[in-house]
Amino acid sequence: MHGLGTIVNAAAIIIGGTVGILIKGGLPKRFEETIFSAVGLAVAFIGLGGALAGFLVLENGAFSTQYTMLMVLSLVLGAVTGEFLNIEKRLDHLGEWTKSKMPKKFAGNTFVDGFVTASTLFCVGAMAIVGSLDDGLTGNFTTLFAKSVLDAISSVLLAASLGFGVAMSAVPLLIYQGGITILAQFVKPYLDAYPSLISQMSCVGSILIFAIGINMIFGKKIKVGNLLPAIFFPILFALLKSVFPSLPI
């Protein structure tokens, strides 16, 4: 059944977020702060590991980099696009709107932060993209099942610090991953023609996950929401490369 992986993933976030909310009520503030920093540190290393795994290659016994220009251009153009669309602000508004529809006992001061942070974290990354594509192309939801376990654990820890907004991030995840799963069935011939494209998109996504971790540790320093379009610029570059093979991308 196509889409089952995303459904399970969303359910895992809701369950994990609910558990985290129950824990939150019994934790002193200093525990919440330390747990949040620990989760941020873990997220940063997950993102860093994913990025290095994609950009570093071993050649003749030495490491070298690949996709460097693509990474820089994707991030810069993604930032310009994201700022033009003001995605970060729109995500905040979506969080505020969602908060306004919640009972007051659920809509605490950290609702929007929890919603935006969790939505970005769970939707951006290699497993979200690759898992959704696998689900749509072959019906294989193994990757998304593994992601569900990781997201459930993360949602427990995040919700223990940021509350109910974390559980509500299951909604944008359903839309995002479900959309990729549906779209994958229509773009399969194109993906087969560019086997490195998924890897490139995943590498850029891993950099954004690293940025999320930085924000969780040091406060909101990077507008990750406004960098989200960067994930999709490798598609444009793949098209340009097919027309102009000599492009150094």
C-alpha positions as a Markdown table, in Angstrom:
| # | Residue | x | y | z |
|---|---|---|---|---|
| 1 | Met | 0.0 | 0.0 | 0.0 |
| 2 | His | 1.6 | 3.3 | -1.2 |
| 3 | Gly | 1.6 | 5.9 | 1.6 |
| 4 | Leu | 1.6 | 3.5 | 4.5 |
| 5 | Gly | 5.1 | 4.5 | 5.6 |
| 6 | Thr | 4.0 | 8.2 | 6.0 |
| 7 | Ile | 0.8 | 7.3 | 7.9 |
| 8 | Val | 2.9 | 5.2 | 10.3 |
| 9 | Asn | 5.4 | 8.0 | 10.6 |
| 10 | Ala | 2.8 | 10.6 | 11.5 |
| 11 | Ala | 1.2 | 8.3 | 14.0 |
| 12 | Ala | 4.7 | 7.7 | 15.6 |
| 13 | Ile | 5.1 | 11.5 | 16.0 |
| 14 | Ile | 1.7 | 11.9 | 17.6 |
| 15 | Ile | 2.3 | 9.1 | 20.0 |
| 16 | Gly | 5.8 | 10.3 | 20.9 |
| 17 | Gly | 4.7 | 13.9 | 21.3 |
| 18 | Thr | 1.9 | 12.8 | 23.6 |
| 19 | Val | 4.3 | 10.8 | 25.7 |
| 20 | Gly | 6.6 | 13.9 | 25.8 |
| 21 | Ile | 3.8 | 16.1 | 26.9 |
| 22 | Leu | 3.0 | 13.8 | 29.8 |
| 23 | Ile | 6.7 | 13.8 | 30.8 |
| 24 | Lys | 6.9 | 17.6 | 30.5 |
| 25 | Gly | 4.5 | 18.1 | 33.4 |
| 26 | Gly | 6.8 | 16.3 | 35.8 |
| 27 | Leu | 10.2 | 17.7 | 34.7 |
| 28 | Pro | 11.9 | 20.6 | 36.4 |
| 29 | Lys | 12.9 | 23.5 | 34.0 |
| 30 | Arg | 16.6 | 22.7 | 34.2 |
| 31 | Phe | 15.9 | 19.1 | 33.0 |
| 32 | Glu | 13.9 | 20.4 | 30.0 |
| 33 | Glu | 16.7 | 22.8 | 29.0 |
| 34 | Thr | 19.4 | 20.1 | 29.2 |
| 35 | Ile | 17.3 | 17.6 | 27.3 |
| 36 | Phe | 16.6 | 20.1 | 24.6 |
| 37 | Ser | 20.3 | 20.9 | 24.3 |
| 38 | Ala | 21.1 | 17.1 | 24.1 |
| 39 | Val | 18.5 | 16.6 | 21.4 |
| 40 | Gly | 19.9 | 19.6 | 19.5 |
| 41 | Leu | 23.4 | 18.1 | 19.7 |
| 42 | Ala | 22.2 | 14.8 | 18.4 |
| 43 | Val | 20.3 | 16.5 | 15.5 |
| 44 | Ala | 23.4 | 18.5 | 14.6 |
| 45 | Phe | 25.6 | 15.4 | 14.4 |
| 46 | Ile | 22.9 | 13.5 | 12.4 |
| 47 | Gly | 22.8 | 16.3 | 9.9 |
| 48 | Leu | 26.6 | 16.7 | 9.8 |
| 49 | Gly | 27.0 | 12.9 | 9.3 |
| 50 | Gly | 24.5 | 12.9 | 6.4 |
| 51 | Ala | 26.1 | 15.8 | 4.7 |
| 52 | Leu | 29.7 | 14.4 | 5.0 |
| 53 | Ala | 28.5 | 11.0 | 3.8 |
| 54 | Gly | 27.2 | 12.6 | 0.6 |
| 55 | Phe | 29.9 | 15.2 | -0.1 |
| 56 | Leu | 33.0 | 13.2 | 0.8 |
| 57 | Val | 34.3 | 10.5 | -1.5 |
| 58 | Leu | 37.4 | 8.3 | -1.1 |
| 59 | Glu | 39.6 | 8.4 | -4.2 |
| 60 | Asn | 43.1 | 6.8 | -4.3 |
| 61 | Gly | 43.2 | 6.5 | -0.6 |
| 62 | Ala | 42.4 | 10.1 | 0.1 |
| 63 | Phe | 39.2 | 12.0 | 0.7 |
| 64 | Ser | 37.9 | 14.6 | -1.7 |
| 65 | Thr | 34.7 | 16.5 | -2.1 |
| 66 | Gln | 31.9 | 16.3 | -4.7 |
| 67 | Tyr | 28.9 | 18.5 | -5.4 |
| 68 | Thr | 30.6 | 21.5 | -3.8 |
| 69 | Met | 29.4 | 24.1 | -6.3 |
| 70 | Leu | 26.0 | 22.5 | -6.3 |
| 71 | Met | 25.8 | 22.8 | -2.5 |
| 72 | Val | 26.8 | 26.5 | -2.5 |
| 73 | Leu | 24.5 | 27.4 | -5.3 |
| 74 | Ser | 21.6 | 25.5 | -3.9 |
| 75 | Leu | 21.9 | 27.1 | -0.5 |
| 76 | Val | 22.4 | 30.6 | -1.9 |
| 77 | Leu | 19.5 | 30.4 | -4.4 |
| 78 | Gly | 17.4 | 28.6 | -1.8 |
| 79 | Ala | 18.0 | 31.4 | 0.7 |
| 80 | Val | 17.0 | 34.0 | -1.9 |
| 81 | Thr | 13.9 | 32.1 | -2.8 |
| 82 | Gly | 13.0 | 31.4 | 0.8 |
| 83 | Glu | 13.5 | 35.1 | 1.8 |
| 84 | Phe | 11.4 | 36.2 | -1.2 |
| 85 | Leu | 8.6 | 33.9 | -0.2 |
| 86 | Asn | 9.3 | 34.5 | 3.5 |
| 87 | Ile | 8.7 | 30.9 | 4.4 |
| 88 | Glu | 9.9 | 31.2 | 7.9 |
| 89 | Lys | 7.3 | 33.9 | 8.7 |
| 90 | Arg | 4.6 | 31.8 | 7.0 |
| 91 | Leu | 5.5 | 28.8 | 9.1 |
| 92 | Asp | 5.3 | 30.9 | 12.2 |
| 93 | His | 1.8 | 32.2 | 11.1 |
| 94 | Leu | 0.8 | 28.6 | 10.4 |
| 95 | Gly | 1.9 | 27.7 | 13.9 |
| 96 | Glu | 0.0 | 30.6 | 15.4 |
| 97 | Trp | -3.1 | 29.7 | 13.4 |
| 98 | Thr | -2.9 | 26.1 | 14.6 |
| 99 | Lys | -2.3 | 27.3 | 18.1 |
| 100 | Ser | -5.5 | 29.4 | 17.9 |
| 101 | Lys | -7.5 | 26.4 | 17.1 |
| 102 | Met | -6.2 | 24.4 | 20.0 |
| 103 | Pro | -7.7 | 24.2 | 23.5 |
| 104 | Lys | -5.9 | 26.6 | 25.8 |
| 105 | Lys | -4.5 | 23.8 | 27.9 |
| 106 | Phe | -2.5 | 22.5 | 24.9 |
| 107 | Ala | -1.5 | 25.9 | 23.4 |
| 108 | Gly | 1.3 | 27.0 | 25.7 |
| 109 | Asn | 4.0 | 29.6 | 25.1 |
| 110 | Thr | 6.2 | 27.2 | 23.3 |
| 111 | Phe | 3.6 | 25.8 | 20.9 |
| 112 | Val | 4.8 | 27.7 | 17.8 |
| 113 | Asp | 8.5 | 26.9 | 18.4 |
| 114 | Gly | 7.6 | 23.3 | 18.9 |
| 115 | Phe | 5.5 | 23.2 | 15.8 |
| 116 | Val | 8.0 | 24.9 | 13.5 |
| 117 | Thr | 11.1 | 23.1 | 14.9 |
| 118 | Ala | 9.5 | 19.7 | 14.7 |
| 119 | Ser | 7.9 | 20.2 | 11.3 |
| 120 | Thr | 11.2 | 21.3 | 9.8 |
| 121 | Leu | 13.2 | 18.6 | 11.5 |
| 122 | Phe | 10.9 | 15.7 | 10.5 |
| 123 | Cys | 10.3 | 16.9 | 7.0 |
| 124 | Val | 13.8 | 17.9 | 6.0 |
| 125 | Gly | 16.4 | 15.2 | 5.5 |
| 126 | Ala | 17.5 | 12.2 | 3.6 |
| 127 | Met | 15.2 | 9.7 | 5.1 |
| 128 | Ala | 12.1 | 11.8 | 4.5 |
| 129 | Ile | 13.0 | 12.2 | 0.8 |
| 130 | Val | 14.4 | 8.8 | 0.0 |
| 131 | Gly | 11.8 | 7.0 | 2.2 |
| 132 | Ser | 8.9 | 8.8 | 0.5 |
| 133 | Leu | 10.3 | 8.1 | -2.9 |
| 134 | Asp | 10.8 | 4.4 | -2.2 |
| 135 | Asp | 7.3 | 4.2 | -0.9 |
| 136 | Gly | 5.9 | 5.9 | -4.0 |
| 137 | Leu | 8.2 | 4.1 | -6.6 |
| 138 | Thr | 8.2 | 0.5 | -5.2 |
| 139 | Gly | 5.8 | 0.4 | -2.2 |
| 140 | Asn | 8.8 | -0.3 | 0.0 |
| 141 | Phe | 8.2 | 1.6 | 3.3 |
| 142 | Thr | 11.2 | 0.1 | 5.3 |
| 143 | Thr | 13.0 | 3.4 | 5.3 |
| 144 | Leu | 10.0 | 5.3 | 6.6 |
| 145 | Phe | 9.4 | 2.7 | 9.3 |
| 146 | Ala | 12.9 | 3.2 | 10.5 |
| 147 | Lys | 12.4 | 6.9 | 10.4 |
| 148 | Ser | 9.2 | 6.5 | 12.4 |
| 149 | Val | 11.2 | 5.0 | 15.2 |
| 150 | Leu | 13.7 | 7.8 | 15.2 |
| 151 | Asp | 11.0 | 10.5 | 14.9 |
| 152 | Ala | 9.0 | 9.0 | 17.8 |
| 153 | Ile | 12.1 | 9.2 | 20.1 |
| 154 | Ser | 12.8 | 12.7 | 18.9 |
| 155 | Ser | 9.2 | 13.8 | 19.4 |
| 156 | Val | 9.2 | 12.5 | 23.0 |
| 157 | Leu | 12.3 | 14.6 | 23.8 |
| 158 | Leu | 11.2 | 17.7 | 21.9 |
| 159 | Ala | 7.7 | 17.6 | 23.3 |
| 160 | Ala | 9.1 | 17.3 | 26.8 |
| 161 | Ser | 10.6 | 20.7 | 26.3 |
| 162 | Leu | 8.3 | 22.4 | 23.7 |
| 163 | Gly | 4.9 | 20.9 | 24.3 |
| 164 | Phe | 2.0 | 20.1 | 22.1 |
| 165 | Gly | 3.2 | 21.8 | 19.0 |
| 166 | Val | 5.5 | 18.9 | 18.4 |
| 167 | Ala | 2.7 | 16.4 | 18.0 |
| 168 | Met | 0.9 | 18.7 | 15.6 |
| 169 | Ser | 3.9 | 18.6 | 13.3 |
| 170 | Ala | 2.4 | 15.3 | 12.1 |
| 171 | Val | 0.1 | 17.3 | 9.8 |
| 172 | Pro | 2.7 | 19.0 | 7.6 |
| 173 | Leu | 4.6 | 15.7 | 7.6 |
| 174 | Leu | 1.6 | 13.9 | 6.1 |
| 175 | Ile | 1.3 | 16.6 | 3.4 |
| 176 | Tyr | 5.0 | 16.8 | 2.6 |
| 177 | Gln | 5.9 | 13.1 | 2.6 |
| 178 | Gly | 2.5 | 12.1 | 1.2 |
| 179 | Gly | 3.0 | 14.6 | -1.7 |
| 180 | Ile | 6.5 | 13.2 | -2.5 |
| 181 | Thr | 5.1 | 9.6 | -2.5 |
| 182 | Ile | 2.3 | 10.6 | -4.9 |
| 183 | Leu | 4.7 | 12.6 | -7.1 |
| 184 | Ala | 7.2 | 9.8 | -7.2 |
| 185 | Gln | 4.9 | 7.6 | -9.3 |
| 186 | Phe | 4.8 | 10.3 | -12.0 |
| 187 | Val | 8.5 | 11.2 | -12.1 |
| 188 | Lys | 10.0 | 7.7 | -11.9 |
| 189 | Pro | 11.5 | 7.8 | -15.5 |
| 190 | Tyr | 13.2 | 11.1 | -14.7 |
| 191 | Leu | 14.7 | 9.8 | -11.4 |
| 192 | Asp | 16.0 | 6.6 | -13.2 |
| 193 | Ala | 17.8 | 8.9 | -15.7 |
| 194 | Tyr | 19.5 | 10.9 | -12.9 |
| 195 | Pro | 20.5 | 8.4 | -10.2 |
| 196 | Ser | 22.6 | 10.9 | -8.3 |
| 197 | Leu | 19.8 | 13.4 | -7.9 |
| 198 | Ile | 18.3 | 11.9 | -4.8 |
| 199 | Ser | 21.8 | 11.8 | -3.1 |
| 200 | Gln | 22.3 | 15.5 | -4.0 |
| 201 | Met | 19.0 | 16.5 | -2.5 |
| 202 | Ser | 19.6 | 14.4 | 0.6 |
| 203 | Cys | 23.0 | 16.1 | 1.1 |
| 204 | Val | 21.5 | 19.6 | 1.0 |
| 205 | Gly | 18.7 | 18.4 | 3.3 |
| 206 | Ser | 21.3 | 17.1 | 5.8 |
| 207 | Ile | 23.0 | 20.5 | 5.9 |
| 208 | Leu | 19.6 | 22.0 | 6.9 |
| 209 | Ile | 19.2 | 19.4 | 9.6 |
| 210 | Phe | 22.6 | 20.4 | 10.9 |
| 211 | Ala | 21.4 | 24.0 | 11.0 |
| 212 | Ile | 18.3 | 23.0 | 13.0 |
| 213 | Gly | 20.6 | 21.4 | 15.6 |
| 214 | Ile | 22.6 | 24.6 | 15.8 |
| 215 | Asn | 19.4 | 26.6 | 16.4 |
| 216 | Met | 18.3 | 24.2 | 19.1 |
| 217 | Ile | 21.7 | 24.5 | 20.9 |
| 218 | Phe | 22.4 | 28.2 | 20.5 |
| 219 | Gly | 19.0 | 29.7 | 19.9 |
| 220 | Lys | 17.4 | 30.8 | 16.6 |
| 221 | Lys | 20.5 | 31.9 | 14.7 |
| 222 | Ile | 19.6 | 30.5 | 11.2 |
| 223 | Lys | 16.3 | 30.9 | 9.3 |
| 224 | Val | 16.1 | 27.3 | 8.3 |
| 225 | Gly | 12.6 | 27.7 | 7.0 |
| 226 | Asn | 13.8 | 30.2 | 4.5 |
| 227 | Leu | 16.5 | 27.7 | 3.3 |
| 228 | Leu | 14.0 | 25.0 | 2.6 |
| 229 | Pro | 13.8 | 25.7 | -1.2 |
| 230 | Ala | 17.5 | 24.7 | -1.4 |
| 231 | Ile | 16.6 | 21.1 | -1.2 |
| 232 | Phe | 14.9 | 21.3 | -4.6 |
| 233 | Phe | 17.5 | 23.3 | -6.6 |
| 234 | Pro | 19.5 | 20.1 | -7.5 |
| 235 | Ile | 16.5 | 19.2 | -9.7 |
| 236 | Leu | 17.0 | 22.5 | -11.7 |
| 237 | Phe | 20.8 | 21.9 | -11.9 |
| 238 | Ala | 20.2 | 18.3 | -13.2 |
| 239 | Leu | 18.0 | 19.7 | -15.9 |
| 240 | Leu | 20.6 | 22.4 | -16.8 |
| 241 | Lys | 23.4 | 19.7 | -16.8 |
| 242 | Ser | 21.4 | 17.6 | -19.3 |
| 243 | Val | 21.2 | 20.6 | -21.7 |
| 244 | Phe | 24.8 | 21.9 | -21.0 |
| 245 | Pro | 26.9 | 18.9 | -20.0 |
| 246 | Ser | 30.0 | 21.1 | -19.5 |
| 247 | Leu | 28.5 | 23.0 | -16.6 |
| 248 | Pro | 30.8 | 22.7 | -13.5 |
| 249 | Ile | 28.0 | 21.7 | -11.2 |
